[in-house]
Amino acid sequence: MAMDKKLGPCVICGEPGSSTLEHIIPQALLRRMGIEPATTANHPLTTSLCRSCNNATSKLHNNTALLDLIETGAPVSKEDLDALAHWIVWITLLLGVKRAGDVWPVEDARKQLKSRFRDGSTGGLPKGTRVFAALVDEDATGTLETTYAVLLKNDPRVRLDHKGLPAGFAPSGARTAAAVLRVGNLVVMVLAPTWSSGPGHNTRIDTAATEIGLTRIWPPTDPHIGLTPHTVALKEVWNLFACIPFEADNTDLLPPDIQEFVRSLTADPNPED
C-alpha cells in the first residue's frame, strides 16, 4: 500500500497528504480470475484513499470464503451471503464516488462511506438498502416483460413538498435505479432505499427481482438461504428497476402522489371519444 502524492486526495474523507491506490475490486480476486491489477488511479476500478480509509476498507476483502463464493459460486452459508451483501454495497458506494454519481448520488455515497470507514460507524448498511444475487449464465437471453419505476430516497432529482415527501421528479440523468455488478460467477444488484408506494412495497420489490431469477440476500431472510443456480439474463437485471418513471412499464411501486403526477404527464392530450 504505497503512498503517492500524485493520486489526489482521499475520495472518502478528502485528506490530501497520505494518498494510496485502492483497488475497488480486490487484487486477490482479480488475480484469481487471471487479471493483472491496475497500477494507476485512472483505471475504472481503482481510486485514491488515505492510509486510514484504505486500512478500514481492506477489511472487507480479507475473507477467503467470500472470495471463493465470488470466484466459483461454491456452496455458501448465510454468513457468506451477509458478507457478500456488505461487500457489494460498499463497493457500489466507492464506484458511485469514482464515477461521479453513477446510480448512487456522489455526495450521498461519500457521506455513507465516511460514516462507515472514518467516523466510527458500527458497520451496518444504509437503512432500507436491498441486495439481490444470483449465479448467472452470462450468455443467457431473455425478454423483460415489465420494468418497474421506483423513487430513490437519495436521488436529488426528487422534488419534496413542505412535509418532506416526494411531490415531483426531474426527468434527467441515469435511467437505471439499481447498481448491478457481474463479479466472477455472480451477478449482484444493489437497490438503494426507496420511497414507499404503500403496504407491501418491499414485498413487491422482492417479487419483481425473484421473477427474473434473483434471490434477496439483504435484509437477511431464511437462515438456510442459499444461491440456487439460475439462468439469468444480465440485461434484464440492469433494466428491472428504473428511476425515471416515464420510461417504465409499471408505476405501482411509486408513491401514490408520484403515480398521479406521472399519469398527468403521460396522459393522451387528445383522447378518443
C-alpha positions in Angstrom: 0.0 0.0 0.0 2.4 2.7 -1.2 1.6 6.3 -0.8 1.7 8.6 -3.8 1.0 12.3 -3.6 0.1 12.3 -7.3 -3.0 10.3 -6.7 -5.0 13.2 -5.3 -7.0 13.5 -2.0 -8.8 10.6 -0.4 -12.2 10.2 -2.1 -13.9 9.4 1.3 -12.5 12.0 3.7 -10.7 14.4 1.5 -7.3 14.1 3.3 -4.6 15.2 0.8 -1.4 14.1 2.4 -1.3 10.3 2.5 -2.9 9.0 -0.7 -2.8 5.3 -1.5 -4.0 3.4 -4.5 -7.2 1.5 -3.7 -8.3 -1.4 -5.9 -12.1 -1.3 -5.6 -12.3 -4.9 -6.7 -9.6 -6.6 -4.5 -6.3 -7.6 -6.1 -6.6 -11.1 -4.7 -9.9 -11.6 -6.6 -8.5 -10.1 -9.8 -5.5 -12.4 -9.7 -7.8 -15.5 -9.1 -9.6 -14.5 -12.3 -6.3 -14.1 -14.2 -6.5 -10.3 -14.3 -3.4 -8.2 -13.6 -4.4 -5.4 -11.1 -4.1 -1.8 -12.4 -1.3 0.4 -11.1 -2.8 3.8 -11.6 -5.9 5.7 -10.3 -7.0 6.3 -13.8 -8.4 2.8 -14.1 -12.2 2.4 -13.7 -11.8 0.1 -10.8 -9.2 2.0 -8.8 -9.4 5.1 -6.7 -7.4 7.2 -4.2 -7.8 6.6 -0.4 -5.8 7.9 2.6 -3.9 5.3 4.6 -6.6 5.3 7.3 -9.5 4.7 5.0 -7.6 2.2 3.0 -6.8 0.2 6.1 -10.5 0.3 7.0 -11.9 -0.8 3.6 -9.3 -3.6 3.3 -11.0 -5.5 6.0 -13.9 -6.0 3.6 -11.7 -8.0 1.2 -9.9 -10.2 3.8 -12.5 -13.0 3.6 -11.4 -16.2 1.8 -14.9 -17.7 1.9 -16.3 -14.5 0.3 -13.7 -14.6 -2.5 -14.4 -18.3 -3.0 -18.1 -17.5 -3.4 -17.4 -14.8 -5.9 -14.9 -16.8 -7.9 -16.7 -20.2 -8.1 -20.2 -19.8 -6.8 -19.4 -22.6 -4.3 -21.9 -23.7 -1.7 -22.3 -20.9 0.8 -23.5 -20.2 4.3 -25.8 -17.4 5.4 -22.7 -15.7 6.9 -21.1 -15.7 3.4 -24.1 -14.1 1.9 -24.2 -11.5 4.6 -20.6 -10.7 3.9 -21.3 -10.5 0.1 -24.1 -8.1 0.8 -22.0 -5.8 2.9 -19.0 -6.0 0.5 -21.1 -5.2 -2.6 -22.8 -2.2 -1.1 -19.6 -0.6 0.0 -18.0 -1.4 -3.4 -21.1 0.2 -5.1 -20.7 3.3 -3.0 -17.0 3.6 -3.9 -17.9 3.2 -7.5 -20.5 5.9 -7.1 -17.9 8.3 -5.9 -15.4 7.2 -8.6 -17.9 7.6 -11.4 -19.2 11.0 -10.1 -22.6 9.6 -9.1 -23.5 6.7 -11.4 -26.6 5.2 -9.8 -25.8 6.2 -6.2 -25.5 10.0 -6.0 -21.9 11.0 -5.3 -22.5 13.2 -2.2 -24.7 10.6 -0.5 -22.2 7.9 -1.4 -19.4 9.8 0.2 -21.4 10.6 3.3 -22.2 6.9 3.8 -18.6 5.8 3.2 -17.3 8.5 5.6 -19.7 7.4 8.3 -18.7 3.7 7.9 -14.9 3.9 7.4 -13.9 7.2 9.0 -16.4 8.2 11.8 -16.6 5.0 13.7 -19.9 3.6 12.4 -20.9 0.1 13.6 -20.7 -1.1 10.0 -24.4 -1.6 9.3 -25.6 -1.0 5.8 -27.7 2.2 4.9 -31.2 1.5 6.3 -33.6 0.4 3.5 -30.9 -0.9 1.2 -31.8 -4.2 -0.6 -29.3 -6.6 -2.2 -30.2 -9.4 -4.6 -27.9 -12.0 -6.1 -27.8 -15.0 -8.5 -25.4 -17.5 -10.0 -25.6 -16.3 -13.6 -25.2 -17.6 -17.1 -23.8 -14.5 -18.9 -24.9 -15.8 -22.3 -28.5 -16.1 -21.2 -31.0 -14.2 -23.2 -34.5 -13.1 -22.1 -37.3 -10.7 -22.7 -38.0 -8.5 -19.8 -41.8 -8.2 -19.7 -42.1 -5.4 -17.1 -39.8 -2.7 -15.9 -40.7 -1.1 -12.6 -40.3 2.6 -11.7 -39.1 3.3 -8.1 -38.2 6.5 -6.4 -34.9 6.5 -4.6 -34.7 8.4 -1.3 -31.2 9.6 -2.1 -32.0 10.8 -5.6 -31.5 14.6 -5.8 -33.9 14.8 -8.8 -36.9 14.0 -6.5 -38.8 17.2 -5.5 -40.1 17.2 -1.9 -43.0 19.2 -0.6 -43.2 21.2 2.7 -43.7 17.9 4.6 -40.5 16.4 3.2 -42.5 13.9 1.0 -42.0 13.4 -2.8 -44.1 15.7 -4.9 -42.3 15.6 -8.3 -39.4 14.4 -10.3 -36.9 16.0 -12.7 -36.6 13.6 -15.7 -32.8 13.7 -16.3 -29.7 11.7 -15.7 -29.4 8.0 -15.1 -32.3 5.8 -16.0 -31.4 2.6 -14.1 -32.2 2.7 -10.4 -30.2 -0.2 -9.2 -26.4 -0.7 -9.2 -25.5 -4.1 -10.9 -22.1 -5.8 -10.8 -21.1 -9.0 -12.5 -18.2 -10.4 -10.5 -16.9 -14.0 -11.0 -19.9 -16.3 -11.3 -22.3 -13.9 -9.6 -24.5 -11.1 -10.6 -25.4 -8.8 -7.7 -27.9 -6.0 -7.6 -28.0 -3.2 -5.0 -31.1 -1.1 -4.7 -30.8 2.0 -2.5 -33.6 2.9 -0.1 -36.8 3.7 -2.0 -39.9 5.8 -1.1 -42.8 3.6 -0.2 -45.7 3.0 -2.5 -47.8 1.8 0.4 -48.5 -1.5 2.1 -46.4 -4.4 0.8 -44.0 -2.2 -1.0 -40.8 -4.1 -0.2 -42.5 -7.5 -0.8 -43.5 -6.4 -4.3 -39.9 -5.2 -5.0 -38.6 -8.6 -3.9 -41.2 -10.4 -6.1 -40.1 -8.5 -9.1 -36.5 -9.5 -8.5 -37.4 -13.1 -7.9 -39.3 -13.3 -11.2 -36.0 -12.8 -13.1 -34.0 -15.3 -11.1 -32.6 -13.2 -8.3 -32.5 -14.1 -4.6 -32.7 -11.4 -1.9 -29.7 -11.7 0.4 -30.2 -8.4 2.3 -32.0 -7.8 4.5 -31.4 -11.4 5.6 -34.3 -13.8 5.3 -34.3 -17.6 5.8 -31.1 -18.6 7.9 -30.8 -21.5 5.5 -30.9 -19.4 2.4 -28.5 -20.3 -0.5 -28.0 -19.4 -4.1 -29.7 -21.8 -6.4 -28.2 -21.7 -9.9 -30.4 -19.8 -12.3 -30.2 -18.8 -15.9 -30.3 -15.1 -15.7 -30.2 -12.5 -18.5 -27.8 -9.9 -17.3 -29.6 -7.2 -19.4 -32.8 -7.9 -17.5 -31.1 -7.3 -14.2 -29.8 -4.0 -15.3 -33.2 -2.8 -16.6 -35.6 -4.2 -14.0 -35.9 -1.1 -11.9 -36.0 2.4 -13.4 -35.5 5.7 -11.7 -37.1 7.7 -14.5 -40.8 6.8 -14.1 -41.8 8.0 -17.5 -39.7 5.2 -19.1 -41.0 2.3 -17.0 -43.9 -0.1 -17.8 -45.2 -0.3 -14.3 -45.5 2.7 -11.9 -47.2 0.8 -9.0 -44.0 0.9 -6.9 -44.0 4.7 -6.8 -45.6 6.8 -4.0 -49.3 7.4 -4.8 -48.8 11.2 -5.4 -46.0 10.5 -7.8 -48.1 7.9 -9.7 -50.7 10.5 -10.2 -48.0 13.0 -11.3 -46.7 10.6 -13.9 -50.2 9.8 -15.2 -50.9 13.5 -15.6 -47.7 14.0 -17.7 -48.2 10.9 -19.8 -51.9 11.1 -20.4 -53.0 11.4 -24.0 -53.9 15.0 -24.6 -56.4 14.1 -27.3 -58.2 11.0 -26.0 -60.7 9.4 -28.4 -64.3 10.0 -27.7 
